[in-house]
Amino acid sequence: MNEKKDNLELWNKVEKTNPNYTKNANVKGNQITSIAPQYQILNATEQFGVYGTTWGFKKIEIDYTLVELTGLIYWSAIFFFPNGEMPATNSISVWRDGARTKPDDQFAKKVETDSLTKCLSKLGFNADIFLGKFEDGRYLAEIKEEFKEPEKKPTLIVNSKEFFNGIQKKASYEKMKEHYFMTEEVMKAYLKALEDGSK
């Protein structure tokens, strides 16, 4: 008997978003949580492989027909990934202002990045943001704790000769701690070991 396929396997792997790679943004008057594009590419690369080989966009086309009338271009492509692909369509203004006096020379990059976010979201990437969970204070606190980086511990120096020379010059504890990133307790213990070894 064939085992039941878990259709949410990928979704469950990629649905959570590290808050350290997000920021609040105002898009046309709407407050949203923006995700760092490179973080999304990192996550997709982890699941699919190198961008452009096993996943990404192909057959990208930009239609300028509506630019004169609306200021918008129409963007289309095929988003492919292991064992699948989907059509991607989007539009964006070629101007940075409503008066159409300031051309946006980044419009192509922006529309592709936005399209990538939309395509990845359909596979479950960063689903917690698109499901509105980042608007829940309790969930946000929990996810921040989950992705919290461990505190860096003081590093014990490896050049004992250099350290011992510093002690012989009667350098202050504060100066030695600052230079060698050591706690005072660790430094005192190491000092005693060096002195005992030199007798």
N, C-alpha and C positions, 0 to 999 in steps of 0.2 A: 504493500500500500504506500503510495506516495505521500510524503510529508507535506502538510499545508504550508504554502509559501507565505512568509511574513512580508506583507506589502509595506509595512512601516519600518522595516529594518534600517534603511538609509535615513528616513525621516527622524527616527529616534536618535541616530548618531549625530545629526547636524542641527537639530532644532534649537539648541541652547546657544545663546550669544554671549560672548565675553564682554561685559560692560566697558572694559578698558578700551575697546575699539569702537565705541559708539559716542555720539554727541547729539545734543538737541539742535534742531535746525528749523528755520521758518521757511516754508515753501509756499509762496503765493498766499500768505496769511494763515497757513496751517502749520501747527507745531507737530513735528515728527521726530522720530529717533533715527538718525542717520548712521549707517554702518560704514566703517572704513573699507573701501573697495579691495585694498590689498589683503585685508584680513579674510574677506570672502574668497578671494583667489587662493589664498593659503589653504583654507578649509576644503575647497573643491579639489585642489591639487592633492591633498591628503587622501581624498576618497577616490578620485578618478585618474590621477597621474598628471603628467606635464601638460600645461595649457597649450592648445594648438595641435597636439598630437592625438590625445584620446578624448579631449573635450574642448569646447569653445564655439566660436561662430564660423560659419562658412556661407558663401554666396551672399555677402553683404552688398546691399544696394541702397543708394540714397537718391530720392526723387525730389527735384527742386521745382516741380511744376507749380506748387502753391506758394512759393516764396514771395513773389511779387504781390499776390493778393492778400495773403495772411501772415507772411513772415515766417512760415513754418516749412520745415523739410519733413519728408516722410522717409523713415528708415525701416529696412526689413532685412532679415537674415534667417538662417537656419541654425538653431542651437543644437549641437550634438554632444552626446556623452555616452559612456559605455552602455550598450544595449538599447539606445534610444536617441531620438531627436525630436525637436518641436519647432514650429514656426515662431519667429519673434518679430513683432512690429512695434513701432514707436514713432513719436514725432517730437520736435523741439524747435524753438525759435532760433533763428540765426542772429537775432539781436539781443543785446543785454538790457535794453530799455524799451518801454512801451512806445516811445516816440520814434523808434527805429533810426536812431542817430549813432548808436554805438554797436558796431558789429561784434559778435561773439566768436572769436577765433578758436574757441574750445568746444564749439557745439557738437562736433563729430565725436570727440572723446566723451563728452557728457552723455550723449544719447546712447553710446555703446555701453558705458558703465551702468547707466540706469536700466538698460535692457538686460544686462547680465544679472543685476540684482533681481529683476522680475522673473527671469528664467530659473535662477537658482531657488527662488522662493517657492516655485511650483514643485520643487523636489524636496522641500522641507527645510532648506537652509535658513537659519535665523527665524524660524517659525514663531518663536516666542514674541518677537517684535511685531510681526504682522498679525498675530492673534491678540495684540493689545496687552500682553502680560507686563510689558515694561511700564505701563501706566498704573500697575498695581504695586503700591509701595512695599507690601510684604514680599511679593515675588522678587522685586528689584533688590531688596535687602538680602534675600536668600541667594540670588544668583551672584551678587557681588561677593558674598562670603565664599561661595563655591569656587569662584575664579580668583580669589584673593591670593596674591603672590606671597610665598613664605618669606619671613624676615631673614635678612642676611646676617649670618653669624660672624663674629670677629674672626679674622684670619690669622693663624699663627705663622710667624715669619719662618723662613727656611734657612736664611743666612745667619747662623748663630754667631759667626765671627764678627760680622758687621754690627749685630745687635750688642754683643759684649763690648765692642770698642766704644759704642755709644754710652754704655753704662760707665765704662772707665772714665769717660769725659764728663761724667756726672750730669748727663742730660736730664732734664726734669721729666717726671712721670707723664705730665700732660703732653709734652713735646713728643716723647717716645710713643705714647698712645696714638697721637694724631698721625704720626709718620707710619706706624706699623699696624694700625687698625686693630689694636688689642685692648681688651678690657684691663682694668687695673689689676684684677685678681689673677688673670692669666699672665700678665707681665711680671707680677711679683713672684709667681710660682716659677716662671722661666728664669728669672733673675737668680733665684735661690739655687736652682738646678745648675746653672752655669757657674755660680760661685763655688758650689760644692765640688763641681767637676774640675775646677782650676786649682784646688788645694793639693 
